[in-house]
Amino acid sequence: MIYADIRQEFDESLGYIHNDIAWLCEHNSGLNYTVALLIGCACEALADGGGYPSKASALAELLPDDEWKQLAKPLFDALRNGLAHSFDTKHIQVNGERIQIYIDWAMTTVIAIRKANGTDGLFIGARPLAANVCAAINAFRAKLQGDPIACQRFRDALERERSVKCSSDLWGRLKLKA
């Protein structure tokens, strides 16, 4: 299998995510939570497509160094799952203290701990993290373009759990209404 065989699937999955993130950043949208959610979705898609062994490891690669990379698993859960399920980040628990996550559009670094409202807060730079995930998607595309085994793994991953069931009876009734 070659990249041309999966190009459309790539373009309609990771390509759409990449393009949406890039557009939101280029147009200075300021949509912090939307960009952060798309970054989480990109990490999930990169892992599901065979680019990384896990969603957290995909996020880890976007972080600045080995110390920050150790935070990737709880950070992925706090960002992606918090934003996807309640459109708010989860807090990170440290010794019983709840650390609020702030997504900052103007921040020029990927991640930092700063004081906010008298306590520690975890600040995420939306645009630098977005640039990193777009670069990761581009790198994965380049890998697929030269690796037939990776292309097959990507195709296989896309076909896994990509549909849900609906009864034919219900579908028939709905078609009659249309």
GROMACS elastic network, one bead per residue, 0.5 to 0.9 nm:
[ bonds ]
;  ai    aj funct       b0    kb
    1     4     6  0.82660   500
    1     5     6  0.64301   500
    1     6     6  0.82900   500
    1   147     6  0.87339   500
    1   148     6  0.51549   500
    1   149     6  0.73401   500
    1   150     6  0.89635   500
    1   151     6  0.63062   500
    1   152     6  0.61007   500
    2     5     6  0.55266   500
    2     6     6  0.72643   500
    2     7     6  0.88852   500
    2   144     6  0.78882   500
    2   145     6  0.70215   500
    2   146     6  0.78120   500
    2   147     6  0.73962   500
    2   148     6  0.51558   500
    2   149     6  0.85416   500
    2   151     6  0.62594   500
    2   152     6  0.80831   500
    3     6     6  0.53331   500
    3     7     6  0.57015   500
    3   141     6  0.85922   500
    3   144     6  0.59288   500
    3   146     6  0.74937   500
    3   147     6  0.79443   500
    3   148     6  0.71896   500
    3   151     6  0.61244   500
    4     7     6  0.50468   500
    4     8     6  0.79006   500
    4   145     6  0.80298   500
    5     8     6  0.76884   500
    5     9     6  0.85940   500
    5   151     6  0.81075   500
    5   155     6  0.88362   500
    6     9     6  0.53071   500
    6    10     6  0.61236   500
    6    11     6  0.85646   500
    6   144     6  0.89263   500
    6   151     6  0.68061   500
    6   152     6  0.84184   500
    6   154     6  0.78965   500
    6   155     6  0.66141   500
    7    10     6  0.50490   500
    7    11     6  0.59800   500
    7    12     6  0.84929   500
    8    11     6  0.50246   500
    8    12     6  0.60349   500
    8    13     6  0.85469   500
    9    12     6  0.51273   500
    9    13     6  0.61398   500
    9    14     6  0.83704   500
    9    15     6  0.86658   500
    9   155     6  0.79065   500
    9   158     6  0.80165   500
   10    13     6  0.52450   500
   10    14     6  0.56104   500
   10    15     6  0.59196   500
   10    16     6  0.84893   500
   10   141     6  0.79467   500
   10   154     6  0.84779   500
   10   155     6  0.89812   500
   11    14     6  0.60933   500
   11    16     6  0.61575   500
   11    17     6  0.88922   500
   12    15     6  0.57536   500
   12    16     6  0.55048   500
   12    17     6  0.83718   500
   13    16     6  0.54963   500
   13    17     6  0.65169   500
   13    18     6  0.87618   500
   13    42     6  0.88674   500
   13    45     6  0.76587   500
   14    17     6  0.50421   500
   14    18     6  0.59905   500
   14    19     6  0.84822   500
   14    42     6  0.66065   500
   14    45     6  0.67382   500
   14    46     6  0.75280   500
   14   137     6  0.68306   500
   14   141     6  0.89403   500
   15    18     6  0.50539   500
   15    19     6  0.60369   500
   15    20     6  0.84933   500
   15   137     6  0.78631   500
   15   138     6  0.88952   500
   16    19     6  0.51228   500
   16    20     6  0.60096   500
   16    21     6  0.85200   500
   17    20     6  0.52144   500
   17    21     6  0.61592   500
   17    22     6  0.85112   500
   17    38     6  0.65430   500
   17    39     6  0.81327   500
   17    41     6  0.78256   500
   17    42     6  0.64457   500
   17   134     6  0.86694   500
   18    21     6  0.52893   500
   18    22     6  0.60474   500
   18    23     6  0.85296   500
   18    38     6  0.86021   500
   18    39     6  0.88730   500
   18    42     6  0.77920   500
   18   130     6  0.88638   500
   18   133     6  0.79062   500
   18   134     6  0.55742   500
   18   135     6  0.89758   500
   18   137     6  0.69252   500
   18   138     6  0.84641   500
   19    22     6  0.50432   500
   19    23     6  0.59690   500
   19    24     6  0.85150   500
   19   134     6  0.84274   500
   20    23     6  0.51395   500
   20    24     6  0.61385   500
   20    25     6  0.86028   500
   20    35     6  0.85017   500
   20    38     6  0.81660   500
   21    24     6  0.52261   500
   21    25     6  0.62309   500
   21    26     6  0.85576   500
   21    34     6  0.87399   500
   21    35     6  0.60729   500
   21    38     6  0.68639   500
   21    39     6  0.77762   500
   21   130     6  0.66086   500
   21   131     6  0.85187   500
   21   133     6  0.89069   500
   21   134     6  0.76012   500
   22    25     6  0.51900   500
   22    26     6  0.59353   500
   22    27     6  0.84538   500
   22   130     6  0.76126   500
   22   131     6  0.77932   500
   22   134     6  0.73502   500
   23    26     6  0.50783   500
   23    27     6  0.59689   500
   23    28     6  0.83833   500
   23    29     6  0.84373   500
   24    27     6  0.53755   500
   24    28     6  0.61784   500
   24    29     6  0.52218   500
   24    30     6  0.76962   500
   24    31     6  0.73410   500
   24    34     6  0.88914   500
   24    35     6  0.73325   500
   25    28     6  0.50056   500
   25    29     6  0.62600   500
   25    30     6  0.77156   500
   25    31     6  0.86680   500
   25    35     6  0.82396   500
   25   126     6  0.87179   500
   25   127     6  0.63850   500
   25   130     6  0.77775   500
   25   131     6  0.86070   500
   26    29     6  0.77706   500
   27    30     6  0.85959   500
   28    31     6  0.82869   500
   28   105     6  0.86226   500
   29    32     6  0.82503   500
   29   105     6  0.89269   500
   30    33     6  0.88248   500
   30    35     6  0.86495   500
   30   104     6  0.86870   500
   30   105     6  0.58103   500
   30   106     6  0.85287   500
   30   126     6  0.87380   500
   31    34     6  0.53993   500
   31    35     6  0.61575   500
   31    36     6  0.85757   500
   31   105     6  0.77900   500
   31   126     6  0.87944   500
   32    35     6  0.53399   500
   32    36     6  0.60960   500
   32    37     6  0.85768   500
   32   103     6  0.57751   500
   32   104     6  0.66776   500
   32   105     6  0.60218   500
   32   125     6  0.88730   500
   32   126     6  0.60318   500
   32   127     6  0.85667   500
   33    37     6  0.59765   500
   33    38     6  0.84855   500
   33    79     6  0.88543   500
   33    83     6  0.70712   500
   33    87     6  0.72612   500
   33    88     6  0.75918   500
   33    89     6  0.84674   500
   33   103     6  0.69241   500
   33   126     6  0.84323   500
   34    37     6  0.51386   500
   34    38     6  0.61863   500
   34    39     6  0.86094   500
   34    83     6  0.83074   500
   34    87     6  0.85768   500
   35    38     6  0.50594   500
   35    39     6  0.61501   500
   35    40     6  0.86963   500
   35   126     6  0.67371   500
   35   127     6  0.82287   500
   35   130     6  0.71180   500
   36    40     6  0.63377   500
   36    41     6  0.86928   500
   36    79     6  0.69071   500
   36    80     6  0.74698   500
   36    83     6  0.79336   500
   36   103     6  0.75788   500
   36   124     6  0.88533   500
   36   126     6  0.64577   500
   36   129     6  0.82780   500
   36   130     6  0.77244   500
   37    40     6  0.50520   500
   37    41     6  0.62242   500
   37    42     6  0.85635   500
   37    79     6  0.68060   500
   37    80     6  0.55078   500
   37    81     6  0.84474   500
   37    82     6  0.88062   500
   37    83     6  0.58582   500
   37    84     6  0.66185   500
   37    87     6  0.83348   500
   38    42     6  0.59962   500
   38    43     6  0.85736   500
   38    80     6  0.81413   500
   38   130     6  0.87178   500
   39    43     6  0.62454   500
   39    44     6  0.86466   500
   39    59     6  0.84118   500
   39    79     6  0.88605   500
   39    80     6  0.78110   500
   39   129     6  0.77826   500
   39   130     6  0.65041   500
   39   133     6  0.65191   500
   39   134     6  0.87382   500
   40    43     6  0.51349   500
   40    44     6  0.62884   500
   40    45     6  0.86383   500
   40    55     6  0.82008   500
   40    59     6  0.76781   500
   40    76     6  0.67445   500
   40    77     6  0.88007   500
   40    79     6  0.66866   500
   40    81     6  0.81327   500
   40    83     6  0.88144   500
   40    84     6  0.88522   500
   41    44     6  0.50325   500
   41    45     6  0.60678   500
   41    46     6  0.84901   500
   41    80     6  0.68443   500
   41    84     6  0.89318   500
   42    46     6  0.59315   500
   42    47     6  0.84782   500
   42    55     6  0.88455   500
   42    58     6  0.86215   500
   42    59     6  0.89882   500
   42   133     6  0.72226   500
   42   134     6  0.87283   500
   42   137     6  0.78897   500
   43    46     6  0.50918   500
   43    47     6  0.61910   500
   43    48     6  0.84932   500
   43    52     6  0.85573   500
   43    54     6  0.83867   500
   43    55     6  0.53105   500
   43    56     6  0.74686   500
   43    57     6  0.82907   500
   43    58     6  0.51813   500
   43    59     6  0.58517   500
   43    76     6  0.85936   500
   43    80     6  0.89881   500
   43   133     6  0.76959   500
   44    47     6  0.52170   500
   44    48     6  0.59737   500
   44    49     6  0.83900   500
   44    54     6  0.76692   500
   44    56     6  0.82363   500
   44    58     6  0.76151   500
   44    59     6  0.87786   500
   44    80     6  0.88041   500
   45    49     6  0.57856   500
   45    50     6  0.85103   500
   45    51     6  0.85168   500
   45    55     6  0.79594   500
   46    49     6  0.51450   500
   46    50     6  0.64006   500
   46    51     6  0.50696   500
   46    52     6  0.63095   500
   46    54     6  0.85252   500
   46    55     6  0.74249   500
   46    58     6  0.68378   500
   46   136     6  0.84863   500
   46   137     6  0.73409   500
   46   140     6  0.78149   500
   47    50     6  0.52682   500
   47    51     6  0.52835   500
   47    53     6  0.58877   500
   47    54     6  0.51444   500
   47    55     6  0.52278   500
   47    56     6  0.85303   500
   47    57     6  0.80469   500
   47    58     6  0.64487   500
   48    51     6  0.74462   500
   48    52     6  0.78074   500
   48    53     6  0.83271   500
   48    54     6  0.76887   500
   48    55     6  0.77841   500
   48   154     6  0.78450   500
   48   157     6  0.60344   500
   48   158     6  0.75984   500
   49    52     6  0.79655   500
   49   150     6  0.86726   500
   49   151     6  0.89694   500
   49   153     6  0.69221   500
   49   155     6  0.75884   500
   49   156     6  0.81944   500
   49   157     6  0.54183   500
   49   158     6  0.66722   500
   50    53     6  0.69257   500
   50    54     6  0.87756   500
   50   150     6  0.70208   500
   50   151     6  0.89144   500
   50   153     6  0.61472   500
   50   154     6  0.58127   500
   50   157     6  0.72217   500
   51    54     6  0.86999   500
   51    58     6  0.78667   500
   51   137     6  0.89295   500
   51   140     6  0.62923   500
   51   143     6  0.87826   500
   51   150     6  0.81475   500
   51   154     6  0.82634   500
   52    55     6  0.71540   500
   52    56     6  0.88076   500
   52    57     6  0.63635   500
   52    58     6  0.56573   500
   53    56     6  0.85252   500
   53    57     6  0.65795   500
   53    58     6  0.77376   500
   54    57     6  0.51549   500
   54    58     6  0.63726   500
   54    59     6  0.88206   500
   55    58     6  0.51126   500
   55    59     6  0.64437   500
   55    60     6  0.86282   500
   55    72     6  0.89161   500
   55    73     6  0.80602   500
   55    76     6  0.74124   500
   56    59     6  0.50706   500
   56    60     6  0.60141   500
   56    61     6  0.87644   500
   56    69     6  0.89486   500
   56    71     6  0.89412   500
   56    72     6  0.53147   500
   56    74     6  0.81533   500
   56    75     6  0.80421   500
   56    76     6  0.58044   500
   56    77     6  0.82992   500
   57    61     6  0.63642   500
   57    62     6  0.89482   500
   57    69     6  0.81213   500
   57    72     6  0.69018   500
   57    73     6  0.76459   500
   58    61     6  0.54645   500
   58    62     6  0.71078   500
   58    72     6  0.85483   500
   58   133     6  0.87641   500
   58   136     6  0.85079   500
   59    62     6  0.52921   500
   59    63     6  0.69034   500
   59    69     6  0.79897   500
   59    72     6  0.59871   500
   59    73     6  0.81199   500
   59    75     6  0.83893   500
   59    76     6  0.67321   500
   59   133     6  0.81816   500
   60    63     6  0.53285   500
   60    64     6  0.84569   500
   60    65     6  0.86672   500
   60    66     6  0.84772   500
   60    68     6  0.76347   500
   60    70     6  0.74438   500
   60    71     6  0.77475   500
   60    72     6  0.50165   500
   60    73     6  0.80020   500
   60    76     6  0.88098   500
   61    64     6  0.78779   500
   61    65     6  0.85972   500
   61    69     6  0.71434   500
   61    72     6  0.87856   500
   61   132     6  0.84831   500
   61   133     6  0.87417   500
   61   136     6  0.82527   500
   62    65     6  0.89837   500
   62    69     6  0.82674   500
   62   110     6  0.82389   500
   62   129     6  0.65731   500
   62   130     6  0.88814   500
   62   132     6  0.55257   500
   62   133     6  0.64097   500
   62   136     6  0.78788   500
   63    66     6  0.81338   500
   63    68     6  0.60945   500
   63    69     6  0.58260   500
   63    72     6  0.80040   500
   63   110     6  0.67566   500
   63   111     6  0.74859   500
   63   129     6  0.77733   500
   63   132     6  0.83751   500
   64    67     6  0.83532   500
   64    68     6  0.65019   500
   64    69     6  0.74323   500
   64   109     6  0.88563   500
   64   110     6  0.70820   500
   64   111     6  0.78884   500
   65    68     6  0.54984   500
   65    69     6  0.61095   500
   65    70     6  0.89644   500
   66    70     6  0.65302   500
   67    70     6  0.55751   500
   67    71     6  0.75433   500
   68    71     6  0.54581   500
   68    72     6  0.71798   500
   68   111     6  0.82717   500
   69    72     6  0.52418   500
   69    73     6  0.85287   500
   70    73     6  0.74169   500
   70    74     6  0.89648   500
   71    74     6  0.60206   500
   71    75     6  0.59228   500
   71    76     6  0.84979   500
   72    76     6  0.57993   500
   72    77     6  0.85437   500
   73    76     6  0.52542   500
   73    77     6  0.64425   500
   73    78     6  0.86944   500
   74    77     6  0.51090   500
   74    78     6  0.60300   500
   74    79     6  0.85276   500
   74    92     6  0.71507   500
   75    79     6  0.59717   500
   75    80     6  0.82748   500
   75    90     6  0.87969   500
   75    92     6  0.76367   500
   76    79     6  0.52439   500
   76    80     6  0.56512   500
   76    81     6  0.73998   500
   77    80     6  0.56320   500
   77    81     6  0.51282   500
   77    82     6  0.67510   500
   77    89     6  0.87456   500
   77    90     6  0.76298   500
   78    81     6  0.59533   500
   78    82     6  0.51606   500
   78    83     6  0.76865   500
   78    88     6  0.87179   500
   78    89     6  0.53668   500
   78    91     6  0.64105   500
   78    92     6  0.70109   500
   78   101     6  0.83068   500
   79    82     6  0.53532   500
   79    83     6  0.57529   500
   79    84     6  0.81578   500
   79    88     6  0.79373   500
   79    89     6  0.51969   500
   79    90     6  0.67167   500
   79   101     6  0.84325   500
   80    83     6  0.53680   500
   80    84     6  0.58141   500
   80    85     6  0.83798   500
   80    89     6  0.77669   500
   81    84     6  0.50514   500
   81    85     6  0.58519   500
   81    86     6  0.81195   500
   81    87     6  0.87360   500
   81    88     6  0.89368   500
   81    89     6  0.77355   500
   81    90     6  0.78265   500
   82    85     6  0.55092   500
   82    86     6  0.57843   500
   82    87     6  0.62993   500
   82    88     6  0.54426   500
   82    91     6  0.86802   500
   83    86     6  0.55033   500
   83    89     6  0.53178   500
   83    90     6  0.78150   500
   84    87     6  0.56958   500
   84    88     6  0.79883   500
   84    89     6  0.88455   500
   85    88     6  0.79404   500
   86    89     6  0.78112   500
   86    90     6  0.89228   500
   89   100     6  0.79937   500
   89   101     6  0.65016   500
   89   102     6  0.83071   500
   90    99     6  0.89555   500
   90   100     6  0.76643   500
   90   101     6  0.75516   500
   91    98     6  0.56754   500
   91    99     6  0.53391   500
   91   100     6  0.51273   500
   91   101     6  0.64495   500
   92    97     6  0.80491   500
   92    98     6  0.56853   500
   92   100     6  0.68133   500
   92   101     6  0.77331   500
   92   122     6  0.87423   500
   93    96     6  0.58700   500
   93    97     6  0.55011   500
   93    99     6  0.61395   500
   94    97     6  0.50928   500
   94    98     6  0.65171   500
   94    99     6  0.71795   500
   95    98     6  0.84696   500
   99   119     6  0.80571   500
   99   120     6  0.64646   500
   99   121     6  0.55894   500
   99   122     6  0.67760   500
  100   116     6  0.87421   500
  100   119     6  0.89791   500
  100   120     6  0.77681   500
  100   121     6  0.52272   500
  100   122     6  0.62513   500
  100   123     6  0.85434   500
  101   121     6  0.59768   500
  101   123     6  0.58709   500
  101   124     6  0.73530   500
  102   121     6  0.70080   500
  102   122     6  0.60882   500
  102   124     6  0.61321   500
  102   125     6  0.86711   500
  103   107     6  0.87024   500
  103   122     6  0.85381   500
  103   123     6  0.59140   500
  103   125     6  0.61758   500
  103   126     6  0.60203   500
  104   107     6  0.55079   500
  104   108     6  0.89738   500
  104   123     6  0.66150   500
  104   124     6  0.59018   500
  104   125     6  0.51150   500
  104   126     6  0.57904   500
  104   127     6  0.83336   500
  105   108     6  0.84333   500
  105   124     6  0.84771   500
  105   125     6  0.60732   500
  105   126     6  0.51836   500
  105   127     6  0.62050   500
  105   128     6  0.89822   500
  106   125     6  0.70915   500
  106   126     6  0.78380   500
  106   127     6  0.76807   500
  107   110     6  0.76066   500
  107   111     6  0.86267   500
  107   123     6  0.84000   500
  107   124     6  0.75678   500
  107   126     6  0.73001   500
  107   127     6  0.75819   500
  107   128     6  0.78397   500
  108   111     6  0.89609   500
  108   125     6  0.62015   500
  108   126     6  0.86544   500
  108   127     6  0.74980   500
  108   128     6  0.63016   500
  109   112     6  0.74450   500
  109   124     6  0.77419   500
  109   125     6  0.56243   500
  109   126     6  0.88588   500
  109   127     6  0.86209   500
  109   128     6  0.61296   500
  109   129     6  0.81292   500
  110   123     6  0.82147   500
  110   124     6  0.56802   500
  110   126     6  0.73063   500
  110   127     6  0.79639   500
  110   128     6  0.52925   500
  110   129     6  0.53421   500
  110   130     6  0.89540   500
  110   132     6  0.87904   500
  111   122     6  0.72608   500
  111   123     6  0.55883   500
  111   125     6  0.59282   500
  111   128     6  0.89071   500
  111   129     6  0.82946   500
  112   121     6  0.83816   500
  112   122     6  0.59937   500
  112   123     6  0.52182   500
  112   124     6  0.67120   500
  112   125     6  0.83937   500
  113   120     6  0.64875   500
  113   121     6  0.56688   500
  113   123     6  0.59988   500
  113   124     6  0.89170   500
  114   119     6  0.81924   500
  114   120     6  0.56550   500
  114   121     6  0.54028   500
  114   122     6  0.65184   500
  114   123     6  0.69512   500
  115   118     6  0.59342   500
  115   119     6  0.52719   500
  115   121     6  0.56782   500
  115   122     6  0.85474   500
  116   119     6  0.54836   500
  116   120     6  0.60535   500
  116   121     6  0.56594   500
  116   122     6  0.89045   500
  117   120     6  0.81657   500
  117   121     6  0.85485   500
  124   127     6  0.89656   500
  124   128     6  0.86753   500
  124   129     6  0.76046   500
  125   128     6  0.56037   500
  125   129     6  0.60445   500
  125   130     6  0.83817   500
  126   129     6  0.54019   500
  126   130     6  0.59776   500
  126   131     6  0.86622   500
  127   131     6  0.61061   500
  127   132     6  0.86224   500
  128   131     6  0.50570   500
  128   132     6  0.63088   500
  128   133     6  0.87929   500
  129   132     6  0.50568   500
  129   133     6  0.63043   500
  129   134     6  0.86638   500
  130   133     6  0.51820   500
  130   134     6  0.61518   500
  130   135     6  0.85630   500
  131   134     6  0.51682   500
  131   135     6  0.62037   500
  131   136     6  0.86721   500
  132   135     6  0.50734   500
  132   136     6  0.62143   500
  132   137     6  0.87327   500
  133   137     6  0.61908   500
  133   138     6  0.85650   500
  134   137     6  0.51067   500
  134   138     6  0.62107   500
  134   139     6  0.85956   500
  135   138     6  0.50230   500
  135   139     6  0.60899   500
  135   140     6  0.85815   500
  136   140     6  0.61308   500
  136   141     6  0.85771   500
  137   140     6  0.50602   500
  137   141     6  0.61729   500
  137   142     6  0.86528   500
  138   141     6  0.50384   500
  138   142     6  0.62476   500
  138   143     6  0.86714   500
  139   142     6  0.50384   500
  139   143     6  0.62193   500
  139   144     6  0.86816   500
  140   144     6  0.61920   500
  140   145     6  0.86079   500
  141   144     6  0.51033   500
  141   145     6  0.62200   500
  141   146     6  0.89705   500
  142   145     6  0.50825   500
  142   146     6  0.67584   500
  142   147     6  0.88139   500
  143   146     6  0.54988   500
  143   147     6  0.60307   500
  143   150     6  0.75740   500
  143   151     6  0.87846   500
  144   147     6  0.51196   500
  144   148     6  0.69604   500
  144   149     6  0.83730   500
  144   150     6  0.57550   500
  144   151     6  0.54547   500
  144   154     6  0.83775   500
  145   148     6  0.77551   500
  145   150     6  0.88914   500
  145   151     6  0.78494   500
  146   150     6  0.85611   500
  146   151     6  0.87158   500
  147   150     6  0.53188   500
  147   151     6  0.63564   500
  147   152     6  0.88994   500
  148   152     6  0.62974   500
  148   153     6  0.86547   500
  149   152     6  0.51460   500
  149   153     6  0.62216   500
  149   154     6  0.85980   500
  150   154     6  0.60628   500
  150   155     6  0.86083   500
  151   154     6  0.50526   500
  151   155     6  0.62322   500
  151   156     6  0.86014   500
  152   155     6  0.50811   500
  152   156     6  0.60606   500
  152   157     6  0.84730   500
  153   156     6  0.50901   500
  153   157     6  0.60376   500
  153   158     6  0.86134   500
  154   157     6  0.51306   500
  154   158     6  0.62399   500
  154   159     6  0.88104   500
  155   158     6  0.51940   500
  155   159     6  0.64475   500
  155   160     6  0.89553   500
  156   159     6  0.53169   500
  156   160     6  0.65906   500
  157   160     6  0.52981   500
  157   161     6  0.85118   500
  158   161     6  0.77408   500
  158   162     6  0.67124   500
  159   162     6  0.56864   500
  159   163     6  0.85490   500
  160   163     6  0.83356   500
  161   164     6  0.77084   500
  166   169     6  0.84912   500
  166   170     6  0.71174   500
  166   171     6  0.68732   500
  167   170     6  0.53689   500
  167   171     6  0.62458   500
  167   172     6  0.85827   500
  168   172     6  0.59361   500
  168   173     6  0.85790   500
  169   172     6  0.51641   500
  169   173     6  0.63617   500
  169   174     6  0.87225   500
  170   173     6  0.51397   500
  170   174     6  0.61782   500
  170   175     6  0.86066   500
  171   174     6  0.50854   500
  171   175     6  0.61182   500
  171   176     6  0.86847   500
  172   175     6  0.51092   500
  172   176     6  0.63828   500
  172   177     6  0.89022   500
  173   176     6  0.52074   500
  173   177     6  0.66311   500
  174   177     6  0.51312   500
  174   178     6  0.65117   500
  175   178     6  0.51515   500
